[in-house]
Amino acid sequence: MTITVAIDCMGGDHGPGVTVPAAIEFVRDHADVHVILVGLTDSIVPLVGDAAIDRVSIRHAAEMVSMDESPSMALRNKKDSSMRVAVNLVKNGEADACVSAGNTGALMAISRFVLKMLPGIDRPAICGVLPTITGHVHVLDLGANVDCSPEHLLQFGIMGSSLVSALEHRDRPTVGILNIGEEEIKGNDVVKRASELLWESGLNFVGNVEGDGLYKGAADVIVCDGFVGNVALKTSEGLAQMLATFLRQEFRRNLFTKLAAVIALPVVKRFKNRVDHRRYNGATLLGLKGIVVKSHGSADAFGFAYALRRAAEEARSGVLARISERVAQQQPLQETA
């Protein structure tokens, strides 16, 4: 089975200079993947060069969505943007998934308008992966929905659990809800009601998870509204940058610390690999009738390749069918509740 991934080559901070080389290298490493490079042909062709790869094709798009462009303007006025054309390829069945490093708001608006929502899902959610002491955790929502109802958080739990089941072949991944305390009495009314729904859902719900539980491996899936999720994500990124800066400063402090840095170099490299955010690049817009993966806008070719890998894995694993099946099972429970 060949997986076809449509790539918005013009999106992100670096555009084709990153997306095209990453796509070509990814195809070389994955014999079952075909990529469609979407964007300005004149910008893409020179980067493809003489690469003798029959699983790379180019689709011209005359426009591009800037990183600071209004989502509504991008949706209404740029129907031939590389982002819109790439999503349309998923819609008409020419591609199994779409990857973009472009404007998150525009990608969400265009994807929701073009692909529509899966039955039983009210809103799409951004689901990303974070490293933990025990492995990794899937967290959603990371910014698509600032305000959520308890029912939305239940749907996030269903989608996240289905995603992990499909990708990691686990029957009952654990699900938690991000809260200010582990006790059931903690949290606002929305979180408390969402917790009740999750306990009744049949999911492998483990209850409330505090902020530090994100990295302790308290659950395989952690749900929250987009406001909380985005703040937690950006705070984590800032903390990681601060610790890396502190470490460099201390190792450069004097001759002795520089010598210590040389001795510690193998350990530092292994540590860096374990927490390298590029290895966790690629957040899925869950809930749509199609697979759309959002790469970090500043991702380099190494990081962008991980977003491509995530998209291909989701297409292979039948994530959409898993979510639809689980939602259909859930609806009778909600009707009798």
WOHU-V105183 format. One record per helix or strand of 2 or more residues. SS is the DSSP state (2 for helix, 1 for strand). FROM is the first residue (numbers start at 1). TO is the last residue. If there is no record, write none. Layout:
BEGIN
[[SS	FROM	TO] [SS	FROM	TO]]
END
This chain:
BEGIN
[[1	3	8] [2	16	29] [1	33	39] [2	41	48] [1	56	60] [2	71	77] [2	82	91] [1	97	100] [2	104	115] [1	125	131] [1	136	140] [2	150	168] [1	174	178] [2	189	200] [1	204	209] [2	213	216] [1	221	223] [2	226	251] [2	255	275] [2	277	280] [1	283	286] [1	291	294] [2	301	317] [2	319	336]]
END
